[in-house]
């Protein structure tokens, strides 16, 4: 088994000796037993937290590099007119604390999410046209987990930078 132990960030296809295609639900895991696209047994032994992004490289103990690919999976793409309607749709869906992908193509802007009848109903109530289809799902990483950027960390002097524990009360 090839043990993948380090995240490399985005890598060129030519830098990788193999690829690993995973759906979103498996790209959120740091520990995983999988099979590469060429049939090799792989074990992921990575830090927890960041989602594996399509195009990201993983380094093996041997020095080999495996490139991640997002799998094609069932998704719902919601479309409304650009501007405030699209911002409102993204806001209300995101306010449900679900993973969302945002993008645009020749038809305009869109919000994409895994099939969910509650989210679909909400999107339709906000005027969106829904398209159920198969596509890759690579959601936004969020403001605090931007790839290639600086992640925000609370300064040590902030009161919220310490753990949230309830003060003891005398009984």
C-alpha positions in Angstrom: 0.0 0.0 0.0 1.3 3.5 -0.9 1.0 5.7 2.2 0.1 9.3 1.3 1.3 11.6 4.2 1.6 15.2 3.0 -0.5 17.7 1.2 1.3 19.6 -1.5 -1.3 22.0 -2.7 -2.1 22.3 -6.5 0.3 20.3 -8.7 0.6 19.9 -12.5 -0.6 16.6 -14.0 2.9 15.9 -15.2 4.2 16.0 -11.6 2.0 13.1 -10.5 2.7 9.4 -11.0 -1.0 8.5 -10.4 -4.4 10.0 -9.7 -7.1 9.4 -7.1 -10.7 10.2 -8.0 -13.0 10.8 -5.0 -16.5 12.2 -4.4 -16.8 15.1 -2.1 -17.9 13.0 0.9 -14.6 11.2 0.8 -12.4 14.3 0.1 -13.3 15.7 3.5 -11.6 12.8 5.3 -7.9 12.7 6.4 -7.8 9.0 7.0 -8.9 6.7 4.1 -8.1 3.5 2.4 -8.6 3.8 -1.3 -7.7 2.6 -4.8 -6.0 4.9 -7.3 -7.3 5.3 -10.8 -4.6 2.9 -12.0 -5.7 0.3 -9.4 -3.0 0.7 -6.7 -3.9 0.4 -3.0 -3.5 3.8 -1.2 -3.7 4.9 2.4 -4.3 8.5 3.2 -2.7 9.5 6.5 -3.2 13.3 6.4 -3.9 16.1 8.9 -7.6 16.6 9.5 -9.4 19.7 8.4 -8.9 21.0 4.9 -10.9 19.4 2.1 -8.9 17.7 -0.6 -9.4 19.8 -3.7 -9.3 18.7 -7.3 -5.8 19.2 -8.7 -4.2 19.0 -5.2 -1.1 16.7 -4.9 -0.4 14.3 -2.1 3.1 13.1 -1.4 3.8 9.5 -0.4 6.5 8.3 2.0 8.4 7.1 -1.0 8.3 10.6 -2.5 5.8 9.7 -5.3 3.0 12.3 -5.9 -0.7 11.4 -6.4 -3.0 14.0 -7.8 -6.6 14.3 -6.5 -9.5 14.5 -8.9 -13.1 15.4 -8.0 -15.5 12.6 -9.0 -18.6 13.3 -11.0 -21.5 12.9 -8.7 -25.3 13.8 -8.4 -25.7 17.5 -7.8 -28.3 20.2 -8.1 -27.5 23.5 -9.9 -29.7 26.4 -9.0 -29.8 29.4 -11.4 -31.3 32.8 -10.9 -30.6 36.2 -12.5 -27.3 37.7 -11.5 -26.9 40.5 -9.0 -29.2 40.6 -5.9 -31.2 37.5 -6.7 -28.1 35.4 -7.0 -26.6 36.9 -3.8 -29.9 36.3 -2.0 -29.9 32.7 -3.1 -26.3 32.1 -2.1 -27.0 33.8 1.3 -30.1 31.8 2.2 -28.6 28.5 1.1 -25.3 29.2 2.9 -27.2 30.2 6.0 -28.3 26.6 6.3 -24.6 25.7 6.9 -24.3 23.4 3.9 -21.4 23.1 1.4 -22.0 25.2 -1.7 -20.2 25.6 -5.0 -20.5 28.9 -6.8 -19.7 29.5 -10.4 -20.7 30.9 -13.7 -20.8 29.7 -17.3 -22.3 30.8 -20.6 -25.8 30.6 -19.0 -24.8 32.9 -16.1 -24.2 32.5 -12.4 -25.1 29.4 -10.4 -25.1 27.8 -6.9 -24.5 24.1 -6.7 -25.2 21.7 -3.8 -25.8 17.9 -3.2 -29.4 16.8 -3.8 -31.6 17.8 -0.8 -35.3 18.3 -1.1 -35.4 21.1 1.6 -32.7 23.1 -0.1 -34.3 22.5 -3.5 -37.6 23.8 -2.2 -36.0 26.9 -0.7 -34.1 27.6 -4.0 -37.4 27.4 -5.9 -39.1 29.7 -3.4 -36.3 32.2 -4.1 -37.0 32.0 -7.9 -34.3 29.6 -9.0 -34.5 27.1 -11.8 -33.1 23.8 -10.7 -31.1 21.4 -12.8 -30.5 17.8 -11.5 -27.5 16.3 -13.1 -24.1 14.8 -12.6 -21.0 17.0 -12.2 -18.0 17.5 -10.0 -18.7 19.1 -6.6 -15.9 21.3 -5.3 -17.5 23.7 -2.8 -16.2 27.0 -1.6 -13.6 26.6 1.1 -14.9 29.4 3.2 -13.3 32.7 4.3 -11.1 31.1 6.9 -9.8 28.2 4.8 -8.8 29.9 1.5 -6.4 27.9 -0.6 -3.3 29.8 -1.4 -4.2 32.7 0.8 -3.6 33.7 4.4 -6.0 32.1 6.8 -7.4 34.4 9.5 -6.4 33.5 13.1 -7.5 35.3 16.2 -4.8 37.3 17.9 -3.9 35.8 21.3 -5.1 39.0 23.0 -8.7 38.5 21.8 -11.0 37.1 24.5 -12.4 34.6 22.0 -9.1 33.0 21.2 -9.3 30.9 24.3 -11.4 27.8 24.6 -15.1 28.4 25.3 -15.7 27.0 28.8 -18.5 28.0 31.0 -17.3 29.5 34.3 -18.0 27.4 37.4 -20.8 28.5 39.6 -21.0 27.7 43.3 -23.9 25.5 44.3 
